[in-house]
Amino acid sequence: MSEQTTAIVSKVWGMCNPLRDDGVSYGDYLEQLTYLIFLKMSDEYSKPPYKKETGIPAGYTWSDMNTLKGAELEEQYKATLEELGKQGGILGKIFKGATNKISSAAILYRVVQMIDTEKWVAMSSDVKGEIYEGLLQKNAEDIKSGAGQYFTPRSLIHAMVKCVRPEPKKTIAEQRCLGLIQFKGRYA
């Protein structure tokens, strides 16, 4: 992992303890982080050099929320999640049933500011993947968590790729999933 990636993982993980102390589970934090980063990336894509239409309605964008504090921020985030859940297409599917699970306005503000300082679109997919894997690894190392079964070490992934040698447009089955499917009497 690069120094930049390690720093970002540490920054993102640094919010876990205050959130856990406030009653937000790791899974809920990951969910809220996903919603917030999605909004931030949509905002980045809507500006130069991209200037893409993101489908986020006016009044519910990252820019409408990232400068707010306290109850105003909580209300705007809640309204944003509700409004995006009502949208058609993939946007509505992503946000359907989404709710704010961060009950402390001060902590929500800190998470929003932490996300706001990064340029998420400029990060490669590999870096974002490493951030996610880093969070999973750190959560697995946390004694109180039960997410260890979700973490696959990067070295094992590299070894699997080397052995299987995947090619474009080819499907590779994950045997643990097949075992579950076969157990239920179905085959992939």
C-alpha positions as CSV (number, residue, x, y, z in Angstrom):
1,M,0.0,0.0,0.0
2,S,1.4,3.4,-0.9
3,E,1.9,6.1,1.7
4,Q,-0.9,8.2,0.2
5,T,-3.3,5.2,0.4
6,T,-2.1,4.4,4.0
7,A,-2.8,8.0,5.0
8,I,-6.3,8.0,3.5
9,V,-7.1,4.6,5.1
10,S,-5.9,5.9,8.5
11,K,-7.9,9.1,8.1
12,V,-11.1,7.2,7.2
13,W,-10.5,4.6,9.9
14,G,-9.9,7.4,12.4
15,M,-13.6,8.2,12.3
16,C,-14.6,4.7,13.4
17,N,-13.8,5.1,17.1
18,P,-15.9,8.2,17.6
19,L,-18.7,6.7,15.5
20,R,-18.6,3.4,17.5
21,D,-18.6,5.4,20.7
22,D,-21.8,7.1,19.4
23,G,-23.4,3.7,18.7
24,V,-22.8,3.6,15.0
25,S,-21.7,0.1,13.9
26,Y,-18.9,-0.6,11.5
27,G,-21.4,-1.7,8.8
28,D,-23.4,1.4,9.3
29,Y,-20.3,3.6,9.0
30,L,-19.3,1.8,5.8
31,E,-22.8,2.4,4.4
32,Q,-22.8,6.1,5.3
33,L,-19.3,6.5,4.0
34,T,-20.4,5.0,0.7
35,Y,-23.4,7.4,0.4
36,L,-21.3,10.4,1.3
37,I,-18.4,9.6,-1.1
38,F,-21.0,8.9,-3.8
39,L,-22.4,12.4,-3.3
40,K,-18.9,13.9,-3.3
41,M,-17.8,12.1,-6.4
42,S,-21.0,13.2,-8.2
43,D,-20.2,16.8,-7.3
44,E,-16.7,16.4,-8.6
45,Y,-18.0,14.9,-11.9
46,S,-20.4,17.8,-12.3
47,K,-17.6,20.3,-12.4
48,P,-14.8,21.0,-14.9
49,P,-13.0,19.2,-16.5
50,Y,-15.8,16.6,-16.5
51,K,-19.0,18.7,-16.5
52,K,-21.2,15.6,-16.5
53,E,-24.9,15.5,-15.6
54,T,-25.1,13.3,-12.5
55,G,-28.8,13.2,-12.0
56,I,-28.6,14.6,-8.5
57,P,-31.4,17.2,-8.2
58,A,-30.6,20.8,-7.3
59,G,-30.8,21.4,-3.6
60,Y,-29.6,17.9,-2.8
61,T,-26.0,18.0,-4.0
62,W,-22.7,17.7,-2.1
63,S,-22.3,21.5,-2.5
64,D,-25.7,22.0,-0.8
65,M,-24.5,20.1,2.2
66,N,-20.7,20.3,2.8
67,T,-20.7,23.8,4.3
68,L,-23.5,23.2,6.8
69,K,-23.0,22.3,10.5
70,G,-25.1,21.0,13.3
71,A,-28.9,20.5,12.9
72,E,-28.8,22.1,9.5
73,L,-26.3,19.5,8.2
74,E,-28.3,16.6,9.8
75,E,-31.6,17.9,8.2
76,Q,-30.0,18.4,4.8
77,Y,-28.4,15.0,4.8
78,K,-31.6,13.3,5.8
79,A,-33.6,15.2,3.1
80,T,-30.9,14.4,0.5
81,L,-31.1,10.7,1.3
82,E,-34.9,10.7,1.2
83,E,-35.0,12.7,-2.1
84,L,-32.4,10.6,-3.9
85,G,-34.3,7.4,-2.8
86,K,-37.4,8.8,-4.7
87,Q,-35.4,9.3,-7.9
88,G,-35.9,7.0,-10.9
89,G,-33.3,4.7,-12.3
90,I,-30.1,3.5,-10.7
91,L,-29.9,6.6,-8.5
92,G,-33.2,5.7,-6.8
93,K,-32.1,2.1,-6.4
94,I,-28.9,3.1,-4.7
95,F,-30.5,5.4,-2.2
96,K,-33.9,3.6,-1.7
97,G,-34.5,3.3,2.0
98,A,-31.3,5.1,2.9
99,T,-31.3,6.8,6.3
100,N,-28.8,8.8,8.3
101,K,-27.4,6.5,11.0
102,I,-24.9,9.0,12.4
103,S,-26.8,10.5,15.3
104,S,-24.2,13.1,16.3
105,A,-24.2,16.2,14.2
106,A,-20.6,16.9,15.3
107,I,-19.4,13.6,14.1
108,L,-21.4,13.8,10.8
109,Y,-19.7,17.2,10.3
110,R,-16.3,15.6,10.8
111,V,-17.0,12.8,8.4
112,V,-18.3,15.3,5.7
113,Q,-15.2,17.5,6.2
114,M,-12.8,14.5,6.0
115,I,-14.5,13.4,2.7
116,D,-14.5,17.0,1.4
117,T,-10.7,17.3,1.7
118,E,-10.0,14.5,-0.8
119,K,-10.4,14.4,-4.6
120,W,-12.1,11.0,-4.9
121,V,-12.5,11.0,-8.7
122,A,-8.8,11.6,-9.2
123,M,-8.0,8.5,-7.2
124,S,-7.6,5.3,-9.2
125,S,-10.0,2.4,-8.7
126,D,-7.0,0.5,-7.2
127,V,-6.6,3.2,-4.5
128,K,-10.3,3.2,-3.6
129,G,-10.2,-0.6,-3.5
130,E,-7.2,-0.5,-1.2
131,I,-9.0,1.9,1.0
132,Y,-12.0,-0.4,1.2
133,E,-9.7,-3.4,1.8
134,G,-7.8,-1.4,4.4
135,L,-11.0,-0.7,6.3
136,L,-12.0,-4.3,6.1
137,Q,-8.6,-5.4,7.4
138,K,-8.6,-2.8,10.2
139,N,-12.1,-3.9,11.2
140,A,-11.0,-7.6,11.2
141,E,-8.1,-6.7,13.4
142,D,-10.5,-5.0,15.8
143,I,-11.2,-7.5,18.6
144,K,-14.8,-6.5,18.9
145,S,-15.7,-7.0,15.2
146,G,-16.8,-10.0,13.3
147,A,-15.7,-9.0,9.8
148,G,-12.6,-11.1,9.6
149,Q,-14.3,-13.5,7.2
150,Y,-14.7,-10.8,4.6
151,F,-11.0,-9.9,4.3
152,T,-8.9,-11.6,1.7
153,P,-5.2,-10.6,2.0
154,R,-3.8,-8.9,-1.2
155,S,-1.0,-11.5,-1.4
156,L,-3.6,-14.3,-1.6
157,I,-5.5,-12.4,-4.3
158,H,-2.3,-12.0,-6.3
159,A,-1.6,-15.8,-5.9
160,M,-5.1,-16.7,-7.1
161,V,-4.8,-14.5,-10.1
162,K,-1.4,-16.0,-11.0
163,C,-2.8,-19.5,-10.7
164,V,-6.1,-19.0,-12.5
165,R,-4.8,-16.5,-15.1
166,P,-8.2,-14.8,-15.9
167,E,-8.7,-13.5,-19.4
168,P,-11.1,-10.7,-20.6
169,K,-14.7,-11.8,-21.1
170,K,-14.1,-15.1,-19.3
171,T,-16.1,-16.1,-16.2
172,I,-14.4,-17.6,-13.2
173,A,-16.5,-19.2,-10.5
174,E,-15.9,-18.7,-6.8
175,Q,-16.2,-22.1,-5.2
176,R,-17.6,-21.1,-1.9
177,C,-20.5,-19.4,-3.7
178,L,-21.0,-22.5,-5.8
179,G,-21.0,-24.7,-2.7
180,L,-23.9,-22.6,-1.4
181,I,-25.7,-22.8,-4.7
182,Q,-25.2,-26.5,-5.0
183,F,-26.3,-27.0,-1.4
184,K,-29.6,-25.4,-2.3
185,G,-30.0,-27.8,-5.3
186,R,-29.1,-25.3,-8.0
187,Y,-26.1,-25.0,-10.2
188,A,-24.5,-21.9,-11.7
